[in-house]
């Protein structure tokens, strides 16, 4: 997979460099530089075709729109990944806390029900096992 990205990156770097050189030629255009301009335009077309070929190899890659928003804001897109992981970790801890609370509640409920309804809880424990969850 990394090879596909490296290939795309190489074509994009060549394309950007070609556009930079094209900008230089256009900004100081002389009739004698028409041949160089035509050559750079042809290289640009070839570069776009190469990028299109790379795009077809990467059609199954999905990038969240939020990552592009980070880029548009001048932020590092890796911060998006970091913040997503931090949010997932926080949510995981929250859910784990709820599970622990419910487990303790179940244990306490079984204990208290055993005091009030000893016969019924004995039947319950016989069906579900003697050890209440801790």
C-alpha positions in Angstrom: 0.0 0.0 0.0 2.8 2.4 0.9 4.2 1.9 -2.6 1.0 3.3 -4.1 1.3 6.4 -1.9 5.0 6.8 -2.7 4.2 6.6 -6.4 1.5 9.3 -6.1 3.7 11.5 -4.0 6.5 11.3 -6.6 4.1 12.2 -9.4 2.7 15.1 -7.4 6.1 16.5 -6.6 7.1 16.3 -10.3 3.8 18.0 -11.2 4.3 20.8 -8.6 7.8 21.4 -9.8 6.7 21.5 -13.4 4.0 24.1 -12.5 6.6 26.2 -10.6 8.8 26.2 -13.7 5.8 27.0 -15.9 5.0 30.0 -13.7 8.6 31.2 -14.1 8.4 30.9 -17.9 5.0 32.7 -18.1 6.0 35.5 -15.7 8.9 36.5 -17.9 7.5 35.4 -21.2 9.5 36.1 -24.4 8.5 34.9 -27.8 11.7 32.8 -27.9 10.5 30.9 -24.9 7.3 29.6 -26.7 8.9 26.2 -27.3 9.8 25.8 -23.6 6.3 26.9 -22.7 4.7 24.3 -25.0 7.1 21.6 -23.6 6.1 22.5 -20.0 2.4 22.4 -20.9 2.8 19.0 -22.5 4.7 17.8 -19.3 1.8 19.2 -17.3 -0.7 17.2 -19.3 1.4 14.1 -18.9 1.7 14.7 -15.2 -2.1 15.0 -14.8 -2.5 11.7 -16.7 0.1 10.1 -14.4 -1.8 11.4 -11.3 -5.0 10.1 -12.8 -3.5 6.6 -13.1 -2.4 6.8 -9.4 -5.9 7.9 -8.4 -7.4 4.8 -10.0 -5.1 2.7 -7.8 -6.2 4.5 -4.7 -10.0 4.6 -5.3 -10.7 2.5 -2.2 -9.1 5.0 0.2 -11.5 7.2 2.1 -10.3 10.3 3.9 -12.6 12.0 6.4 -13.6 15.5 5.4 -12.5 16.8 8.8 -8.9 15.9 7.8 -9.2 18.3 4.8 -10.6 20.9 7.1 -7.5 20.6 9.3 -5.4 21.1 6.2 -7.4 24.1 5.1 -7.0 25.7 8.5 -3.2 25.2 8.2 -3.2 22.4 10.9 -1.4 19.1 10.7 -3.8 16.4 9.6 -2.1 14.0 12.0 -3.6 16.1 14.8 -7.0 14.9 13.5 -6.0 11.3 14.0 -4.6 12.1 17.4 -7.8 13.9 18.5 -10.0 11.1 17.1 -8.0 8.5 19.2 -8.2 10.7 22.3 -12.0 11.0 21.9 -12.3 7.3 21.4 -10.2 6.7 24.5 -12.3 9.1 26.6 -15.6 7.4 25.3 -14.1 4.0 26.1 -13.3 5.0 29.6 -16.8 6.5 30.0 -18.4 3.2 28.8 -16.1 1.2 31.0 -17.2 3.2 34.0 -20.8 2.6 33.2 -20.2 -1.1 32.9 -18.4 -1.2 36.2 -21.2 0.7 37.8 -23.8 -1.7 36.4 -21.8 -4.7 37.5 -21.6 -3.4 41.1 -25.3 -2.5 41.0 -26.2 -6.0 39.9 -24.0 -7.5 42.7 -25.6 -5.3 45.3 -29.1 -6.0 43.9 -28.6 -9.7 44.1 -27.2 -9.4 47.6 -30.1 -7.3 48.8 -32.7 -9.4 47.0 -31.2 -12.4 48.7 -31.9 -10.9 52.1 -35.5 -10.0 51.2 -36.4 -13.0 49.0 -34.0 -15.8 50.1 -36.0 -18.7 48.5 -36.4 -17.0 45.1 -32.8 -15.9 45.0 -31.7 -19.4 45.8 -33.6 -20.6 42.8 -32.1 -17.7 40.7 -28.6 -18.7 41.8 -29.2 -22.3 41.0 -30.2 -21.4 37.5 -27.5 -18.7 36.9 -24.7 -20.0 39.0 -23.8 -19.5 42.7 -21.2 -16.7 42.1 -22.7 -13.3 41.7 -20.6 -11.1 39.5 -18.0 -9.0 41.4 
